[in-house]
Amino acid sequence: MTSKPSAVQGEPLPAETVVARARSVRPAGQHDFGDIGVYIVRRFLALAVDLVGVGFLIGIGLVASVDAARANPDQFLAAHAGQFAIALGGAILVYLTVAEGLFGSTIGKGFFGLGVGRRDGGRLGVARALVRNVVLPLDLALIGFLLATVTPLRTRLGDLFAGSVVTNARIGRLATVSAALIGIGAAWLLFANADGARMSAQLLALANRQLPPIDAQLQPQPSPEMSPSTARPLPAASAPPRPAPSPSADPGRPI
């Protein structure tokens, strides 16, 4: 019986060994969670970053869009607070679905070294990610974190319905660095856009305050010479003086 030659310490590994180790990331059905207590805390903090931190940035982007379109954005937002809250929730749902479905992580998960995928190790996909995040409001009532503590695959309700699992990221610390850079870049862009939109709204309000209405611009304005304050009424035309009658001869009197 011939045995495969083992690599001697200090010598380079054969090429086929290097390729085999690179491909064997994790077998299907085996997932890396690390310490369970630390893992649950990381998942909670990742969700807080996504909902509070990234949600705040998304809200700034929505406010900036309103600022750029309206001269009085504060009054508009106060009158449509309910619609704005619905739009913000929908935008956060889209963010979570696209990030998890296409990239396997979010800014919050990546910052704490976590990733999400199918249980067999494949990419989650947009459809499964949508199902996973639609159930998120139920998981926020502490149900999700209790299930993640007691279930073998650390799944919450959304993971059970979508067939997903959250594990340590495959790229390790690089996930934290990438998420931090993406978050800082997104915050800088959104704040810069918000400042520009707010300045545009202020300019629009200033222009509306200074410019007269279009109807007033189209009406003819009196010239300064003929303004009502300076115009004087013309004197009334007087009748010409009548000439005095000339003396004439009276036929009844002698000359």
GIGIWO-V256081 format. One record per pair of residues at least 24 apart in sequence whose C-alpha atoms are under 10 Angstrom apart, sorted by the first residue. I is the first residue (numbers start at 0). J is the second residue. If there is no record, write none. Layout:
i=I j=J
i=I j=J
This chain:
i=24 j=120
i=24 j=169
i=25 j=119
i=25 j=120
i=25 j=169
i=26 j=119
i=26 j=120
i=27 j=117
i=27 j=118
i=27 j=119
i=27 j=120
i=27 j=121
i=28 j=117
i=28 j=118
i=28 j=119
i=28 j=120
i=28 j=152
i=29 j=118
i=29 j=119
i=29 j=120
i=29 j=152
i=30 j=118
i=30 j=119
i=30 j=120
i=30 j=152
i=30 j=164
i=30 j=165
i=30 j=166
i=30 j=167
i=31 j=152
i=31 j=165
i=31 j=166
i=31 j=167
i=31 j=168
i=31 j=169
i=32 j=113
i=32 j=152
i=32 j=153
i=32 j=165
i=32 j=166
i=32 j=167
i=32 j=168
i=33 j=166
i=33 j=167
i=35 j=147
i=35 j=148
i=35 j=149
i=35 j=153
i=36 j=148
i=38 j=111
i=38 j=112
i=38 j=113
i=38 j=147
i=38 j=148
i=38 j=153
i=38 j=165
i=38 j=166
i=38 j=167
i=39 j=144
i=39 j=145
i=39 j=147
i=39 j=148
i=39 j=153
i=40 j=111
i=40 j=144
i=41 j=107
i=41 j=108
i=41 j=110
i=41 j=111
i=41 j=112
i=41 j=113
i=42 j=107
i=42 j=108
i=42 j=111
i=42 j=112
i=42 j=113
i=42 j=144
i=42 j=147
i=42 j=165
i=42 j=166
i=43 j=107
i=43 j=108
i=43 j=111
i=43 j=139
i=43 j=144
i=44 j=107
i=44 j=108
i=44 j=110
i=44 j=111
i=45 j=105
i=45 j=106
i=45 j=107
i=45 j=108
i=45 j=109
i=45 j=110
i=45 j=111
i=45 j=112
i=45 j=113
i=46 j=105
i=46 j=106
i=46 j=107
i=46 j=108
i=46 j=139
i=47 j=107
i=47 j=108
i=48 j=105
i=48 j=106
i=48 j=107
i=48 j=108
i=48 j=110
i=48 j=111
i=49 j=91
i=49 j=94
i=49 j=95
i=49 j=105
i=49 j=106
i=49 j=107
i=49 j=108
i=50 j=88
i=50 j=91
i=50 j=92
i=50 j=95
i=50 j=107
i=51 j=107
i=52 j=106
i=52 j=107
i=52 j=182
i=52 j=186
i=53 j=91
i=53 j=94
i=53 j=95
i=53 j=105
i=53 j=106
i=53 j=107
i=53 j=182
i=53 j=185
i=53 j=186
i=54 j=87
i=54 j=88
i=54 j=90
i=54 j=91
i=54 j=92
i=54 j=94
i=55 j=87
i=55 j=91
i=55 j=186
i=56 j=182
i=56 j=185
i=56 j=186
i=56 j=187
i=56 j=188
i=56 j=189
i=56 j=190
i=57 j=87
i=57 j=88
i=57 j=90
i=57 j=91
i=57 j=94
i=57 j=185
i=57 j=186
i=57 j=189
i=58 j=83
i=58 j=84
i=58 j=86
i=58 j=87
i=58 j=88
i=58 j=90
i=58 j=91
i=58 j=189
i=59 j=87
i=59 j=186
i=59 j=189
i=59 j=190
i=59 j=192
i=59 j=193
i=60 j=87
i=60 j=186
i=60 j=188
i=60 j=189
i=60 j=190
i=60 j=191
i=60 j=192
i=60 j=193
i=60 j=196
i=61 j=86
i=61 j=87
i=61 j=90
i=61 j=189
i=61 j=193
i=62 j=87
i=62 j=193
i=62 j=196
i=62 j=197
i=63 j=189
i=63 j=190
i=63 j=191
i=63 j=192
i=63 j=193
i=63 j=194
i=63 j=195
i=63 j=196
i=63 j=197
i=63 j=199
i=63 j=200
i=64 j=192
i=64 j=193
i=64 j=196
i=64 j=197
i=65 j=193
i=65 j=196
i=65 j=197
i=65 j=200
i=66 j=193
i=66 j=194
i=66 j=195
i=66 j=196
i=66 j=197
i=66 j=198
i=66 j=199
i=66 j=200
i=66 j=201
i=66 j=203
i=67 j=192
i=67 j=193
i=67 j=195
i=67 j=196
i=67 j=197
i=67 j=198
i=67 j=199
i=67 j=200
i=67 j=201
i=67 j=203
i=68 j=196
i=68 j=199
i=68 j=200
i=68 j=203
i=69 j=196
i=69 j=197
i=69 j=199
i=69 j=200
i=69 j=201
i=69 j=203
i=69 j=204
i=70 j=197
i=70 j=199
i=70 j=200
i=70 j=201
i=70 j=202
i=70 j=203
i=70 j=204
i=70 j=205
i=70 j=206
i=70 j=207
i=71 j=200
i=71 j=201
i=71 j=203
i=71 j=204
i=72 j=197
i=72 j=200
i=72 j=201
i=72 j=204
i=91 j=132
i=92 j=128
i=92 j=129
i=92 j=132
i=92 j=133
i=92 j=135
i=93 j=125
i=93 j=128
i=93 j=129
i=93 j=132
i=95 j=125
i=95 j=128
i=95 j=129
i=95 j=131
i=95 j=132
i=95 j=133
i=96 j=123
i=96 j=124
i=96 j=125
i=96 j=126
i=96 j=127
i=96 j=128
i=96 j=129
i=96 j=130
i=96 j=131
i=96 j=132
i=96 j=133
i=97 j=124
i=97 j=125
i=97 j=126
i=97 j=128
i=97 j=129
i=98 j=124
i=98 j=125
i=98 j=128
i=99 j=123
i=99 j=124
i=99 j=125
i=99 j=127
i=99 j=128
i=99 j=129
i=99 j=131
i=99 j=132
i=100 j=124
i=100 j=125
i=100 j=126
i=100 j=127
i=100 j=128
i=100 j=129
i=100 j=131
i=101 j=125
i=101 j=128
i=103 j=128
i=103 j=165
i=103 j=168
i=104 j=165
i=104 j=168
i=104 j=174
i=104 j=178
i=105 j=174
i=105 j=178
i=106 j=174
i=106 j=175
i=106 j=177
i=106 j=178
i=106 j=179
i=106 j=180
i=106 j=181
i=106 j=182
i=107 j=175
i=107 j=178
i=107 j=179
i=107 j=182
i=108 j=165
i=108 j=166
i=108 j=167
i=108 j=168
i=108 j=174
i=108 j=175
i=108 j=178
i=109 j=167
i=109 j=168
i=109 j=170
i=109 j=171
i=109 j=172
i=109 j=173
i=109 j=174
i=109 j=175
i=109 j=176
i=109 j=177
i=109 j=178
i=109 j=179
i=109 j=181
i=110 j=172
i=110 j=173
i=110 j=174
i=110 j=175
i=110 j=176
i=110 j=177
i=110 j=178
i=110 j=179
i=110 j=180
i=110 j=181
i=110 j=182
i=111 j=167
i=111 j=168
i=111 j=171
i=111 j=172
i=111 j=174
i=111 j=175
i=111 j=176
i=111 j=178
i=111 j=179
i=112 j=166
i=112 j=167
i=112 j=168
i=112 j=169
i=112 j=170
i=112 j=171
i=112 j=172
i=112 j=173
i=112 j=174
i=112 j=175
i=112 j=176
i=112 j=178
i=113 j=165
i=113 j=166
i=113 j=167
i=113 j=168
i=113 j=169
i=113 j=170
i=113 j=171
i=113 j=172
i=113 j=174
i=113 j=175
i=114 j=164
i=114 j=165
i=114 j=166
i=114 j=167
i=114 j=168
i=114 j=169
i=114 j=170
i=114 j=171
i=114 j=174
i=115 j=158
i=115 j=163
i=115 j=164
i=115 j=165
i=115 j=166
i=115 j=167
i=115 j=168
i=116 j=158
i=116 j=161
i=116 j=162
i=116 j=163
i=116 j=164
i=116 j=165
i=116 j=166
i=117 j=158
i=117 j=161
i=117 j=162
i=117 j=163
i=117 j=164
i=117 j=165
i=118 j=152
i=118 j=158
i=118 j=161
i=118 j=162
i=118 j=163
i=118 j=164
i=118 j=165
i=119 j=162
i=119 j=163
i=119 j=164
i=120 j=163
i=120 j=164
i=121 j=163
i=122 j=163
i=123 j=161
i=123 j=162
i=123 j=163
i=123 j=164
i=124 j=161
i=126 j=161
i=127 j=157
i=127 j=158
i=127 j=160
i=127 j=161
i=127 j=162
i=127 j=163
i=128 j=157
i=128 j=158
i=128 j=161
i=128 j=162
i=128 j=163
i=129 j=157
i=129 j=161
i=130 j=157
i=130 j=158
i=130 j=159
i=130 j=160
i=130 j=161
i=130 j=162
i=131 j=155
i=131 j=156
i=131 j=157
i=131 j=158
i=131 j=159
i=131 j=160
i=131 j=161
i=131 j=162
i=131 j=163
i=132 j=156
i=132 j=157
i=132 j=158
i=132 j=161
i=133 j=157
i=134 j=158
i=134 j=160
i=134 j=161
